């Protein structure tokens, strides 16, 4: 499958495309027998970003056509007439492309801060349009000042791949704090986001971080993606050296994104197994309904507050991100870092110390079993506990962070990879306990990612992919032993598509059914939306709790 999957040639965001809320599904009688030259614009079941009422101001951040790997360069200036404190800031990207093109990965940086990472859909010959929205309020510190802007969606345009990616990105600022709406239902509990925006947003300088000396909470975010068209785009399928598979990694498919401070392990996380819109050998799976997070690349968050007392000495400290399991010398991962800082407004210098640093043994076992159907069984996992305190103007505050990762997978394939199948689960469980003068506040989040799929290539060159993907999270916050907030997220994608390979496009006789159901419920309310497309037509769009 790997050699065929490489057809996606990904060059490498929060998708909304839910401008299509309320889109009218096609009648069953209108569904064609196979894909044609046009299909429904990309759409996702994810909830739209909520917007507060009150005065708003809009700024265009970037407007560009991407034909190659030349980045767009521009400048950003804060909006006029909306002040410099905003209840919400919403980013929106509108895109369009037509012809033939691969999926591409893109980013947007303002003042060096990555505020948006996205991938693109593959177009129809007649052309598609899509929209992506993201709540970027957390980057308010950056957006209060003018900065250089860089945006890149690396692309290749030639006689065969004709799609020019045309995008426009705007920011809408909502000025009146009194009219601020609650956070979007998919944002707070699932990511354990802070209740207020950070005071500072920092980037690394030559791999080092210098925090304000009065920092009392520090969170790093890493937009980690395996991409580039090589094997690390499909890291979850890599096999250990003895196995006769097209993508090799000595330790097998276990991957873990680590962050270190001055050489000491400060955070561990399971990377999300993104599937871009050319993945699993079958673009017909993704033309209308993308996989979870395909257009919404969310950052991994690491609570570095236990290190705050050490970082607040006014000196630069080395911060490094690495991915466990990547073969030495092999590229394919991008991991830009932002650092969010909350300051003690009444202290010039917040002191403290790291009091606990416990690293569990890294478990990583991939066992290869040969046969007419080759098999690799993988089990991996890791644990980390950090604790520290800071002495603030409102007393001593202790923070304990515990994180536990696990991964199990079964990978099966036949000679020639004409059958290639994976059944995998990743879990990433984290708890953060903050204990000060009042009752302890504990936030727990357990993320679970699943992938269960099979690709087969028959003697008639008919390729079929059947795939289910899951993005799930359970989160809760307690204060003094009493639960004050909770949420459960279940974003499930299912797809079944087939097409004839090695023939011209008009002879592929492609068929495919894809569905997504996004459910989020908890103390903040309920959201439930289901989508289904058949042969590129939207046949179901149902909402309701």
C-alpha distance (Angstrom), angle and dihedral (degrees) to the residues before:
residue distance angle dihedral
X1 . . .
X2 3.79 . .
X3 3.76 95.6 .
X4 3.77 91.0 49.6
X5 3.79 93.5 40.8
X6 3.80 88.8 57.8
X7 3.79 85.6 75.1
X8 3.80 86.5 87.5
X9 3.84 89.5 69.1
X10 3.77 90.7 -169.5
X11 3.79 109.8 -156.8
X12 3.05 94.8 -163.3
X13 12.69 140.0 -68.1
X14 3.59 167.1 90.0
X15 3.83 90.0 -79.4
X16 3.65 114.8 -151.4
X17 3.73 104.7 161.4
X18 3.75 76.0 156.1
X19 3.71 90.9 125.0
X20 3.75 71.5 101.5
X21 3.78 93.4 71.1
X22 3.74 103.4 133.9
X23 3.82 94.5 21.1
X24 3.80 110.3 161.4
X25 3.82 112.1 -111.9
X26 3.80 118.7 -133.7
X27 3.79 120.4 -106.6
X28 3.79 115.5 -109.7
X29 3.80 89.4 -115.6
X30 3.82 89.4 60.3
X31 3.82 95.8 54.8
X32 3.82 110.0 109.4
X33 3.79 122.8 -132.0
X34 3.82 90.1 -114.2
X35 3.80 142.3 -0.5
X36 3.79 115.5 -65.2
X37 3.80 130.6 -166.9
X38 3.80 95.1 -73.6
X39 3.79 136.9 39.7
X40 3.78 142.4 174.0
X41 3.79 116.7 -61.9
X42 3.84 113.5 -98.9
X43 3.79 113.0 -80.4
X44 3.79 136.0 176.9
X45 3.79 133.7 -159.8
X46 3.83 92.4 -135.0
X47 3.82 115.6 119.8
X48 3.78 119.5 -98.8
X49 3.77 119.9 -111.4
X50 3.80 109.2 -92.5
X51 3.79 115.5 -124.5
X52 3.79 127.6 -152.5
X53 3.75 123.1 -129.8
X54 3.76 121.7 -114.9
X55 3.76 134.8 66.3
X56 3.80 118.5 -16.4
X57 3.80 136.3 -175.6
X58 3.79 127.6 -160.3
X59 3.80 129.9 -149.2
X60 3.80 127.1 -173.2
X61 3.81 107.4 -133.4
X62 3.80 101.8 178.6
X63 3.79 138.6 1.2
X64 3.78 116.5 179.1
X65 3.79 149.6 139.3
X66 3.80 113.4 -131.9
X67 3.81 116.0 -148.3
X68 3.81 100.8 148.6
X69 3.79 140.4 -2.9
X70 3.80 96.0 -64.3
X71 3.82 108.4 122.2
X72 3.75 122.7 -133.0
X73 3.81 110.0 -112.7
X74 3.77 121.7 -161.5
X75 3.78 144.5 131.4
X76 3.76 133.6 -101.5
X77 3.81 127.4 -149.0
X78 3.82 124.8 -175.2
X79 3.81 116.8 -105.4
X80 3.77 120.2 -93.0
X81 3.77 120.2 -129.3
X82 3.81 99.4 24.7
X83 3.80 100.3 80.7
X84 3.79 122.7 -129.9
X85 3.82 99.5 -79.9
X86 3.78 116.4 73.0
X87 3.77 133.3 -173.1
X88 3.80 89.7 -147.7
X89 3.78 140.3 -3.8
X90 3.81 117.3 -157.0
X91 3.80 123.5 -164.6
X92 3.79 118.3 -155.0
X93 3.78 127.9 -173.1
X94 3.80 119.7 -168.1
X95 3.78 115.3 -165.4
X96 3.78 139.8 179.9
X97 3.80 134.7 179.8
X98 3.81 136.4 163.6
X99 3.77 137.7 -172.0
X100 3.79 121.3 33.6
X101 3.80 123.0 -28.4
X102 3.79 142.0 144.7
X103 3.78 124.8 -119.4
X104 3.78 112.6 -85.9
X105 3.81 135.2 -161.8
X106 3.78 120.5 -133.5
X107 3.80 143.0 -179.9
X108 3.79 139.6 -164.5
X109 3.80 121.3 -151.1
X110 3.79 127.8 -173.8
X111 3.79 114.6 -167.2
X112 3.81 88.3 -13.6
X113 3.83 92.2 -55.9
X114 3.78 113.0 123.0
X115 3.79 104.3 -134.8
X116 3.80 98.7 165.4
X117 3.79 138.0 28.2
X118 3.77 121.4 -179.2
X119 3.78 144.7 161.1
X120 3.78 126.6 -145.0
X121 3.80 135.5 -122.0
X122 3.79 120.9 -118.6
X123 3.81 110.8 -108.2
X124 3.77 134.8 -126.1
X125 3.81 120.0 -124.1
X126 3.81 87.4 -107.6
X127 3.82 93.7 49.1
X128 3.80 139.3 -109.4
X129 3.80 137.0 -134.2
X130 3.77 128.2 -155.3
X131 3.80 140.6 171.1
X132 3.77 133.2 -144.8
X133 3.80 126.2 -164.4
X134 3.78 130.2 -170.9
X135 3.80 136.1 177.4
X136 3.81 103.9 -123.9
X137 3.82 98.2 170.2
X138 3.79 89.9 122.6
X139 3.82 88.8 69.9
X140 3.81 93.7 58.3
X141 3.80 92.2 118.0
X142 3.80 90.0 60.7
X143 3.80 93.3 43.1
X144 3.82 94.4 55.2
X145 3.80 90.5 75.3
X146 3.79 136.2 49.2
X147 3.80 116.0 -97.9
X148 3.76 145.1 167.5
X149 3.81 114.0 -93.1
X150 3.78 127.2 -144.4
X151 3.78 124.7 -175.1
X152 3.79 127.5 172.8
X153 3.77 134.3 177.4
X154 3.79 100.0 172.8
X155 3.79 110.1 -138.3
X156 3.80 143.4 168.5
X157 3.79 121.0 -144.8
X158 3.81 121.1 -175.0
X159 3.80 140.2 130.7
X160 3.83 91.1 -61.8
X161 3.80 104.3 32.6
X162 3.77 102.4 48.9
X163 3.80 104.1 162.7
X164 3.80 114.9 120.4
X165 3.82 109.8 -164.3
X166 3.80 109.5 -133.9
X167 3.81 116.0 -168.3
X168 3.78 141.4 168.9
X169 3.81 122.9 -167.1
X170 3.79 123.9 -163.1
X171 3.80 135.3 177.6
X172 3.80 120.7 -146.2
X173 3.81 116.4 -159.4
X174 3.81 121.6 -158.0
X175 3.78 109.4 -153.6
X176 3.79 111.1 -169.9
X177 3.82 111.9 79.4
X178 3.79 90.9 -167.8
X179 3.80 90.1 63.3
X180 3.82 95.8 47.1
X181 3.78 112.9 136.3
X182 3.80 122.3 -139.0
X183 3.78 115.1 -83.6
X184 3.81 116.5 -83.7
X185 3.78 109.9 -81.0
X186 3.79 92.8 -119.4
X187 3.81 94.8 53.2
X188 3.79 119.0 59.4
X189 3.76 115.5 42.1
X190 3.79 96.7 30.9
X191 3.80 91.1 57.0
X192 3.79 99.6 29.1
X193 3.79 87.8 -126.4
X194 3.80 118.7 -177.6
X195 3.79 119.3 -99.4
X196 3.79 92.4 -121.7
X197 3.78 133.5 39.9
X198 3.81 117.2 -98.5
X199 3.78 120.3 -98.6
X200 3.79 93.5 -134.2
X201 3.80 136.2 24.3
X202 3.79 112.2 -158.9
X203 3.78 136.2 -174.9
X204 3.78 129.2 -157.5
X205 3.78 120.0 -94.5
X206 3.80 112.2 -150.6
X207 3.78 88.0 -22.7
X208 3.80 94.5 -51.8
X209 3.80 135.0 110.0
X210 3.80 127.4 -150.9
X211 3.79 112.9 -171.3
X212 3.80 127.4 -162.6
X213 3.81 108.0 -92.8
X214 3.80 91.7 -120.2
X215 3.82 96.7 56.2
X216 3.80 112.5 140.0
X217 3.81 100.4 170.9
X218 3.81 126.5 31.8
X219 3.80 127.0 -177.1
X220 3.80 125.3 177.4
X221 3.79 120.5 -155.2
X222 3.79 123.5 -161.5
X223 3.81 124.7 -166.7
X224 3.80 94.5 -150.0
X225 3.81 117.5 -175.7
X226 3.77 133.1 162.9
X227 3.79 105.6 -145.1
X228 3.76 147.1 124.8
X229 3.79 101.5 107.7
X230 3.82 94.1 -83.2
X231 3.77 131.6 106.6
X232 3.82 95.4 -76.1
X233 3.80 87.9 65.4
X234 3.82 83.7 68.6
X235 3.79 98.2 30.6
X236 3.81 92.1 148.1
X237 3.84 89.2 66.6
X238 3.81 98.3 49.9
X239 3.82 115.9 121.5
X240 3.83 131.5 -151.9
X241 3.79 119.1 -98.3
X242 3.84 100.0 -92.2
X243 3.81 92.2 56.3
X244 3.85 118.6 93.5
X245 3.79 95.7 -129.0
X246 3.80 129.8 130.3
X247 3.83 95.3 -122.3
X248 3.79 115.3 54.3
X249 3.80 133.1 -171.4
X250 3.79 121.5 168.8
X251 3.79 93.3 -132.7
X252 3.79 96.6 36.7
X253 3.83 126.1 -124.1
X254 3.81 101.9 -34.1
X255 3.80 110.3 122.6
X256 3.78 129.6 178.3
X257 3.80 127.5 178.8
X258 3.80 110.0 -139.3
X259 3.78 131.7 -172.6
X260 3.80 122.3 -160.1
X261 3.79 131.9 -165.8
X262 3.81 114.4 -153.9
X263 3.80 88.4 -19.1
X264 3.81 94.9 -51.8
X265 3.78 119.8 117.8
X266 3.81 106.5 -108.2
X267 3.80 103.3 166.9
X268 3.79 144.1 8.7
X269 3.80 129.5 -164.8
X270 3.79 142.4 169.2
X271 3.81 110.5 -117.1
X272 3.77 116.0 -126.1
X273 3.84 110.7 -108.2
X274 3.79 97.0 -125.0
X275 3.78 117.6 -165.7
X276 3.78 110.5 -160.4
X277 3.80 123.2 -150.1
X278 3.81 96.2 -89.0
X279 3.79 94.2 45.0
X280 3.77 131.1 127.8
X281 3.82 91.0 27.5
X282 3.78 90.5 -76.5
X283 3.83 124.2 94.2
X284 3.82 89.1 173.8
X285 3.79 87.7 75.3
X286 3.80 92.6 63.4
X287 3.79 109.7 32.7
X288 3.81 94.5 103.9
X289 3.82 107.4 11.3
X290 3.83 115.0 36.2
X291 3.79 124.0 -155.2
X292 3.83 119.8 -95.6
X293 3.82 112.9 -64.8
X294 3.80 92.6 -1.9
X295 3.80 89.8 129.7
X296 3.81 95.1 23.0
X297 3.77 110.1 60.6
X298 3.77 103.2 -172.0
X299 3.81 119.6 -159.5
X300 3.78 123.1 -116.5
X301 3.81 109.3 -117.8
X302 3.81 125.5 -143.5
X303 3.80 121.3 -172.2
X304 3.81 104.1 -139.6
X305 3.83 94.6 173.6
X306 3.84 92.9 116.3
X307 3.83 85.9 65.1
X308 3.83 94.2 48.9
X309 3.80 95.1 98.7
X310 3.81 90.0 55.1
X311 3.80 95.4 42.1
X312 3.82 93.8 51.0
X313 3.81 95.4 74.9
X314 3.80 92.4 99.8
X315 3.80 93.4 -114.2
X316 3.81 128.9 114.5
X317 3.81 114.6 -99.0
X318 3.78 124.8 -161.3
X319 3.80 115.0 -113.2
X320 3.79 119.0 -172.1
X321 3.80 133.2 -179.2
X322 3.79 121.1 -159.8
X323 3.79 137.2 167.6
X324 3.79 117.5 -129.7
X325 3.80 114.5 -136.4
X326 3.80 100.3 28.4
X327 3.82 109.0 131.6
X328 3.79 112.4 -109.1
X329 3.77 112.1 -89.3
X330 3.82 93.9 11.5
X331 3.78 117.9 127.4
X332 3.77 129.3 -158.2
X333 3.82 106.9 106.7
X334 3.77 127.0 100.7
X335 3.80 117.8 -168.8
X336 3.83 114.9 168.4
X337 3.81 115.1 -178.9
X338 3.81 132.1 -140.5
X339 3.80 121.4 -178.9
X340 3.81 120.2 -150.0
X341 3.81 116.9 -157.0
X342 3.80 132.6 -168.1
X343 3.82 113.4 -161.9
X344 3.80 134.6 -152.9
X345 3.80 101.9 -119.7
X346 3.80 92.3 -161.2
X347 3.81 98.4 51.0
X348 3.77 129.8 65.3
X349 3.81 92.2 -162.1
X350 3.79 126.8 24.9
X351 3.80 111.7 -162.3
X352 3.78 128.8 -165.7
X353 3.77 145.5 126.8
X354 3.77 146.0 -121.2
X355 3.82 107.2 -106.1
X356 3.81 104.1 176.7
X357 3.79 133.1 28.0
X358 3.81 112.7 169.6
X359 3.79 120.2 169.2
X360 3.80 119.5 -170.6
X361 3.77 122.9 -146.2
X362 3.79 113.8 -82.4
X363 3.80 107.6 -118.7
X364 3.79 115.6 -155.9
X365 3.78 122.5 155.4
X366 3.82 126.0 162.3
X367 3.80 114.3 177.8
X368 3.82 119.0 -166.4
X369 3.82 119.6 -151.1
X370 3.84 115.2 -170.4
X371 3.78 124.3 -147.6
X372 3.78 143.3 109.0
X373 3.79 82.6 -56.4
X374 3.80 109.6 38.9
X375 3.78 117.3 -145.0
X376 3.81 138.5 -166.3
X377 3.81 119.5 -169.3
X378 3.81 114.4 -163.9
X379 3.78 131.1 -168.8
X380 3.78 122.1 174.5
X381 3.77 141.3 156.6
X382 3.78 147.5 148.7
X383 3.82 140.8 -164.2
X384 3.79 132.7 -151.8
X385 3.81 131.8 -179.4
X386 3.80 123.4 -171.4
X387 3.79 129.5 177.8
X388 3.77 133.2 176.8
X389 3.78 143.6 144.0
X390 3.78 140.3 -135.7
X391 3.80 126.8 -156.7
X392 3.78 104.6 -135.9
X393 3.80 135.1 176.2
X394 3.81 87.0 -95.9
X395 3.79 95.2 49.5
X396 3.78 138.7 -87.2
X397 3.80 114.3 -32.3
X398 3.80 120.1 -167.0
X399 3.80 122.2 -160.9
X400 3.80 126.1 -165.4
X401 3.80 120.8 -171.5
X402 3.80 121.5 -168.3
X403 3.79 122.6 -177.9
X404 3.81 130.6 177.3
X405 3.80 126.3 -175.7
X406 3.80 131.6 -168.3
X407 3.79 136.0 175.5
X408 3.80 131.4 -176.3
X409 3.79 125.1 176.1
X410 3.79 141.9 164.8
X411 3.80 115.6 -155.0
X412 3.83 118.7 -170.6
X413 3.80 129.9 -179.5
X414 3.81 142.1 155.5
X415 3.80 129.6 -131.8
X416 3.79 109.0 -68.8
X417 3.82 88.2 21.5
X418 3.79 89.9 -102.0
X419 3.78 84.7 143.5
X420 3.79 115.0 39.1
X421 3.82 122.5 167.5
X422 3.80 138.0 170.6
X423 3.80 132.7 -172.8
X424 3.82 110.1 -177.1
X425 3.79 141.3 160.9
X426 3.80 129.7 -168.9
X427 3.81 125.8 -171.4
X428 3.79 128.0 -169.6
X429 3.81 113.9 -175.8
X430 3.80 121.2 -176.4
X431 3.78 136.1 175.1
X432 3.81 126.2 -172.5
X433 3.80 118.5 -166.9
X434 3.80 118.4 -167.6
X435 3.80 114.5 -169.9
X436 3.78 121.8 -177.9
X437 3.78 135.0 138.9
X438 3.79 92.6 -47.8
X439 3.80 130.7 49.7
X440 3.79 118.3 -48.5
X441 3.79 117.8 -93.9
X442 3.81 114.5 -146.0
X443 3.79 124.5 -171.1
X444 3.80 118.5 -171.0
X445 3.79 125.8 -172.5
X446 3.79 128.7 177.0
X447 3.77 117.2 -172.0
X448 3.81 121.3 -166.9
X449 3.80 124.6 -171.1
X450 3.82 122.2 -172.1
X451 3.81 135.7 -172.6
X452 3.81 124.6 -177.7
X453 3.78 115.9 168.3
X454 3.79 146.8 139.9
X455 3.79 131.1 -161.0
X456 3.81 119.9 -166.3
X457 3.81 130.4 -176.7
X458 3.80 114.8 -160.2
X459 3.79 130.3 -153.9
X460 3.80 87.7 -99.4
X461 3.83 90.1 59.9
X462 3.79 89.0 -110.3
X463 3.81 107.6 149.3
X464 3.80 119.9 -160.0
X465 3.80 129.2 -176.7
X466 3.80 124.6 -169.5
X467 3.79 113.5 -175.3
X468 3.80 142.3 167.5
X469 3.81 122.1 -169.6
X470 3.80 127.9 -173.3
X471 3.80 133.4 -164.4
X472 3.80 110.0 -176.9
X473 3.80 136.0 165.5
X474 3.77 136.5 176.2
X475 3.78 117.6 -165.2
X476 3.77 138.0 172.5
X477 3.79 139.9 171.0
X478 3.79 125.0 -153.1
X479 3.80 128.8 -171.5
X480 3.76 119.1 -161.4
X481 3.80 89.3 -11.7
X482 3.83 93.9 -53.6
X483 3.78 119.5 112.2
X484 3.79 109.9 -122.8
X485 3.82 101.3 171.0
X486 3.81 138.7 14.8
X487 3.78 140.2 166.8
X488 3.78 142.3 178.4
X489 3.79 124.2 -154.6
X490 3.81 126.2 -167.0
X491 3.80 117.2 174.7
X492 3.82 108.5 174.0
X493 3.80 126.7 -179.5
X494 3.82 125.0 -169.6
X495 3.78 127.1 -177.0
X496 3.81 140.4 173.1
X497 3.81 118.1 -179.1
X498 3.81 137.2 156.8
X499 3.79 136.5 -173.6
X500 3.80 140.7 164.5
X501 3.79 113.9 -103.3
X502 3.81 129.4 -148.0
X503 3.80 94.4 32.5
X504 3.82 133.0 99.8
X505 3.79 115.9 -81.2
X506 3.81 94.2 -103.6
X507 3.82 90.4 56.4
X508 3.81 98.5 51.5
X509 3.83 94.8 95.0
X510 3.80 89.4 -155.2
X511 3.78 122.2 -169.3
X512 3.78 129.5 177.4
X513 3.78 145.0 163.0
X514 3.80 120.2 -159.5
X515 3.79 130.8 178.1
X516 3.78 137.8 -179.0
X517 3.78 129.5 -170.6
X518 3.80 118.0 -171.4
X519 3.81 115.5 -168.6
X520 3.78 125.3 177.7
X521 3.77 123.8 167.4
X522 3.78 139.1 154.8
X523 3.77 141.6 100.8
X524 3.81 90.2 -28.9
X525 3.80 94.8 57.8
X526 3.77 137.0 -96.5
X527 3.80 137.2 -64.9
X528 3.81 126.2 178.6
X529 3.81 126.3 167.8
X530 3.80 131.6 164.3
X531 3.81 128.7 -166.0
X532 3.80 131.7 -174.6
X533 3.79 129.7 -178.3
X534 3.82 127.6 -173.2
X535 3.81 121.8 -166.7
X536 3.79 87.8 -14.5
X537 3.81 97.3 -52.2
X538 3.78 121.3 115.0
X539 3.80 105.2 -121.6
X540 3.80 100.5 168.2
X541 3.79 134.4 33.0
X542 3.78 109.2 162.4
X543 3.81 129.0 165.2
X544 3.78 133.7 179.9
X545 3.79 142.9 100.7
